[in-house]
Amino acid sequence: MKFEIALLGLFLVCWGVGVVALLGGLSLAGSLDLSLYAFYSLAAATGWLSGNVYLLRSRGFPSDFRRRLLLVYLVGPPGLLLLVRMMASREAQLAAPIVPSYAMLVCVIFFLVPVTLKGAGQKR
């Protein structure tokens, strides 16, 4: 439980700084310039890792608590991706403005793969 609280704090900070940078209140441009291939690889790895960690951490908890964990592990990691994208150069951001949306979609898809396949191996 303490791990999720710390993780939630990290993700909230990432979302906050990313949104402030997106609105122009903070200039992070040029701090970290990843290629699109590396950025989408990061999005896929983040989604896959958060989906598997969610499955591991949610075992044995009641369903209402699992929903809260789902919120932390599904909505939190895209904030990290937004922050990383805001660190790209200004030219890269202007050349491909839809990249953060696609990266968040990739993250959610890769999150849902282990979550939806969880029940595939279980006998019913």
C-alpha positions as CSV (number, residue, x, y, z in Angstrom):
1,M,0.0,0.0,0.0
2,K,2.8,2.4,0.8
3,F,4.3,1.7,-2.6
4,E,1.1,2.7,-4.4
5,I,1.0,6.0,-2.4
6,A,4.5,6.8,-3.4
7,L,3.8,5.9,-7.0
8,L,0.7,8.0,-7.0
9,G,2.7,11.0,-5.7
10,L,5.3,10.5,-8.5
11,F,2.6,10.2,-11.2
12,L,0.8,13.3,-9.9
13,V,4.0,15.3,-10.0
14,C,4.7,14.1,-13.5
15,W,1.2,15.0,-14.6
16,G,1.4,18.4,-13.0
17,V,4.7,19.4,-14.4
18,G,3.8,18.0,-17.8
19,V,0.5,19.9,-18.0
20,V,2.2,23.1,-16.8
21,A,4.9,22.6,-19.5
22,L,2.1,21.9,-22.1
23,L,0.3,25.1,-21.2
24,G,3.6,27.1,-21.5
25,G,4.2,27.9,-17.8
26,L,7.5,26.0,-17.8
27,S,10.0,25.4,-20.5
28,L,11.4,21.9,-20.6
29,A,12.0,21.8,-24.3
30,G,15.4,20.4,-25.3
31,S,16.1,18.7,-22.0
32,L,15.7,15.1,-23.4
33,D,15.3,14.5,-27.1
34,L,14.2,11.0,-27.8
35,S,13.5,9.7,-31.3
36,L,9.9,8.7,-31.9
37,Y,10.9,5.1,-32.1
38,A,12.5,5.3,-28.6
39,F,9.6,7.3,-27.3
40,Y,7.0,4.7,-28.5
41,S,9.1,1.9,-27.2
42,L,9.1,3.7,-23.8
43,A,5.3,4.0,-24.0
44,A,4.9,0.3,-24.8
45,A,7.3,-0.8,-22.0
46,T,5.6,1.5,-19.5
47,G,2.2,0.2,-20.3
48,W,3.3,-3.5,-20.3
49,L,5.2,-3.0,-17.0
50,S,2.4,-1.1,-15.3
51,G,-0.2,-3.8,-16.4
52,N,1.9,-6.6,-15.0
53,V,2.7,-4.8,-11.8
54,Y,-1.0,-4.0,-11.4
55,L,-1.8,-7.7,-11.7
56,L,0.9,-8.7,-9.2
57,R,-0.1,-6.0,-6.6
58,S,-3.9,-6.5,-6.9
59,R,-3.9,-10.2,-6.0
60,G,-6.0,-11.0,-2.9
61,F,-7.5,-7.5,-2.6
62,P,-11.3,-6.9,-2.7
63,S,-12.7,-5.6,-5.9
64,D,-13.3,-2.0,-4.7
65,F,-9.7,-1.7,-3.7
66,R,-8.6,-3.2,-7.0
67,R,-10.5,-0.5,-8.9
68,R,-8.5,2.2,-7.0
69,L,-5.3,0.4,-7.9
70,L,-6.4,0.2,-11.5
71,L,-6.8,4.0,-11.5
72,V,-3.2,4.4,-10.2
73,Y,-1.6,2.0,-12.6
74,L,-3.7,2.9,-15.7
75,V,-3.9,6.7,-15.5
76,G,-0.6,7.4,-13.8
77,P,2.1,6.2,-16.3
78,P,0.9,8.4,-19.2
79,G,1.8,11.4,-17.0
80,L,5.4,10.2,-17.2
81,L,5.1,10.0,-21.0
82,L,3.7,13.5,-21.2
83,L,6.6,14.8,-19.1
84,V,9.2,13.0,-21.3
85,R,7.5,14.4,-24.5
86,M,7.6,17.9,-23.1
87,M,11.3,17.5,-22.7
88,A,11.7,17.1,-26.5
89,S,13.0,19.9,-28.6
90,R,10.5,22.6,-29.5
91,E,10.9,21.7,-33.2
92,A,10.1,18.0,-32.6
93,Q,7.0,19.0,-30.6
94,L,5.8,21.3,-33.3
95,A,6.5,18.8,-36.1
96,A,4.5,16.0,-34.5
97,P,1.8,17.5,-32.1
98,I,-0.3,14.3,-31.8
99,V,2.6,12.1,-30.5
100,P,1.7,12.4,-26.8
101,S,-1.9,11.2,-27.6
102,Y,-0.7,8.2,-29.6
103,A,1.9,7.4,-26.9
104,M,-0.8,7.4,-24.2
105,L,-2.9,5.1,-26.4
106,V,0.0,2.7,-26.9
107,C,0.6,2.7,-23.1
108,V,-3.1,1.9,-22.4
109,I,-3.2,-0.9,-25.1
110,F,-0.1,-2.5,-23.7
111,F,-1.5,-2.1,-20.2
112,L,-4.7,-3.9,-21.2
113,V,-2.8,-6.9,-22.8
114,P,-1.8,-8.6,-19.5
115,V,-4.9,-7.4,-17.7
116,T,-7.3,-8.9,-20.3
117,L,-5.2,-12.1,-20.7
118,K,-5.2,-12.7,-16.9
119,G,-8.3,-14.9,-17.1
120,A,-7.3,-16.7,-20.2
121,G,-5.1,-19.2,-18.3
122,Q,-7.6,-19.8,-15.6
123,K,-10.1,-22.7,-15.7
124,R,-13.7,-21.6,-15.4
